[in-house]
C-alpha cells in the first residue's frame, strides 16, 4: 500500500509496458507508478475498513511478526539470510501494468538501507537485494530474460513506512507465457517462497 494512487477526478491510469516500468524505476520516478481506478476504489475501501488503525501495527499483525524485532548492525549482510527474516506476498493493490506483469511484495524484518544518503551503503544494499532475487531457482528463467525488477518506494510514498518492503515485479510476456502458465508459476513461487541468501 502507498499514497501515490489515482485520485477522484483523475484520468484512468494507463497500463504501463514492461520497458516503461523499468524506465521509471531506473529514473527514480516512482510516484508515476499508479493504480487503476478499480484498484484505487478497492484501496479506498480498505482504508475505510482500517480507519484509525496504525498501518504498521496492522501489517505486523497480518505478517505474524513482533513489533520489537531488533535491527542488527550488519543489516546488509544479515538480511534475507534466513526464511524467518522475510516473507513474500502478492500485492493486494497492484499498479496498472500490462497483462503479464505480476506485482509481489517482499517484506523483511531487517530494514535494508536502499535509499541511504551514503552511496557505499546504498550500493551495497541494492546489490544485496538484486543478488537475493537473482539467486532464486524459481526466478532463474525470468532473471535470465531480464523479466524481474524491483524497487523500494521513497519513505514519503509509503503508508507502511516502519516495515521494510520491496516491490518485486515479474514479467510473463504473452508471446512466451499464457495466463494459465503465469498463474501456475506465481502460485508455485508464493507457496514455496524464496530461498535464503548465504
C-alpha positions, 0 to 999 in steps of 0.5 A: 500500500502507498499514497501515490494512487489515482485520485477522484477526478483523475484520468484512468491510469494507463497500463504501463509496458514492461520497458516503461516500468523499468524506465521509471524505476531506473529514473527514480520516478516512482510516484508515476507508478499508479493504480487503476481506478478499480484498484484505487476504489478497492484501496479506498475501501480498505482504508475505510475498513482500517480507519484509525488503525496504525498501518504498521501495527496492522501489517505486523499483525497480518505478517505474524511478526513482533513489533520489537524485532531488533535491527542488527548492525550488519543489516546488509549482510544479515538480511534475507539470510534466513526464511524467518527474516522475510516473507513474500506476498502478492500485492493486494493493490497492484499498479496498472501494468500490462497483462503479464506483469505480476506485482509481489511484495517482499517484506523483511524484518531487517530494514535494508538501507536502499535509499541511504544518503551514503552511496557505499551503503546504498550500493551495497544494499541494492546489490544485496537485494538484486543478488537475493532475487537473482539467486532464486531457482524459481526466478532463474528463467525470468532473471535470465530474460531480464523479466524481474525488477524491483524497487523500494518506494521513497519513505514519503510514498509509503503508508507502511513506512516502519516495515521494510518492503520491496516491490518485486515485479515479474514479467510473463510476456504473452508471446512466451507465457499464457495466463494459465502458465503465469498463474501456475508459476506465481502460485508455485513461487508464493507457496514455496517462497524464496530461498535464503541468501548465504 
